[in-house]
Amino acid sequence: MTRVLRTTALATVFVLIALLLPAGAFAKTLEEWLDGYDTGEIWFGEDFHYDITDEEACWELLMKPITVLDVGQKEVVAPRTGPGTDYPKVNTDKLGGTINGSSAAVHVLGEDEDGWTKIEGLDYYNRMIRGYVRTNLLKTVTPRSDYGLIIDKLTQRLYIFKEGKLWSSCLISTGLPNDSQPYNETAAGEYLIASRMGDFDSEGMICAMALRFNGGDAIHQVPYVFLADGSKRFTTWEAKLGQRASHGCVRVARAANEDGLNMRWIWDNIKVGTKVLVWDDHGRRQPYPEDALELFYNPKGGSYYHADANCSSVKSRYLPLTGFTYGELENEEYAELKRCMSCMPVLRKGEIDDQNRLRGVEPLTDSSVTAPTGEEGAPPSSLDTSLVHESDEGDVIIVITPAGE
């Protein structure tokens, strides 16, 4: 009882202090949370070419073994500043300074030092955490050889590689961090599918068919809520596919593209042990689509623009839809059209500009600067038709939390 009363009294004092201090006294900006740290921007190397069309290079990386920390998939390891428990942890921010066990890759930076080895890995903030962990925690794992996944935060697409070839892609939403929740980022890096979580509830949103890949982060279907009549409503979150929107998880389209790819396909085909690459977007510029890219609309009162002339969301009597080009999208006739949430066409140039600003790069000013086929490019056109309870046990922290969303 005494401990409870003392804890309650201290909590009351902290609340009073917080109320008396000026607003923002405890606040840090997202940039300040990252200050002093390298980020996932350099995980694959400063000269890395983010070229989704280079199938050989992508597949080689997807098949490459990774070193993980051999603790449970719901456990994290906090690297220390030196080789031993006498040294402090590198970082103790909320949900920060730790590396998830079992499925998140680390780079080994040195030799064994009396049972400790220096490594680097990425925390939930997308910060590179460099420090020492027990050598006996290091484990090399070879991924499955049938499929591999690449999540590109620049294009907000998930790419499926099958037996060495790029098979298909679909739209996604990755994490959207903010000043108060910098850990909502989807950290770059290399991972393994760790487990099949299934459906879970995140603040009233149902996230279906979740596959865990990094602690509390999972790949799952775009969320939905139940309406009073028992039906499911997806529209709020489907509207955000193709842009950052989640709490760290990777939301995947529910509508299948022409290849049949959606979250249901992933759930049915992607197994535990499959490798996942997450490409960072900071400092990379998203290009405009080609002005000649064909889009579609219903000239008889339609409110949306589409990627598919026979979009399944349109009543059959209006099909096939009438074509126009991306370069005409800002013309008066098409300026008020909204993006279809079923076939998921490309974003408008203004929306691409806004996203580039968030990545720390200036918007494109020349409309002739369009998507190349290589490093910063969009996917091949054939793929574009669719879319805490915490207990500290030495250097291993057991974190019992529900999955993020």
Buried (B, 14 or more C-beta within 10 A) or exposed (E): EEEEEEEEEEEEEEEEEEEEEEEEEEEBEBEEBBEEBBBBBBBBEEEBEBBBBBEEEBBEBBBEEBBBBBBBBBBBBBBBBBBBEEBEBBBEBEBBBBBBBBBBBBBBEEEBEEEBBBBBBBBBBBBBBBBBBBBEBBBEBEBBBEBBBBBBBBBBBBBBBEEBEBEBBBBBBBBBBEEEBBBBBBBBBBBBBBBBBEEBEBEEBBBBBBBBBBBBBBBBBBBBBEEEEEEEEBEBBBBBBBBBBBBBBBBBBBBBBEBEBBBBBBBEBBEBBBBBBBBBBBEBBBBBBBBEBEBBBBEEEBEBBBBBBEBEEBEEEBBEBEEBBBBEBEEEEBEEBEBBBBBBBBBBBEBBBEBBEEBEBEBBEEEEEBBEEEEBBBBEEEBBBBBEEEEEEEBBBBBEEEBBB
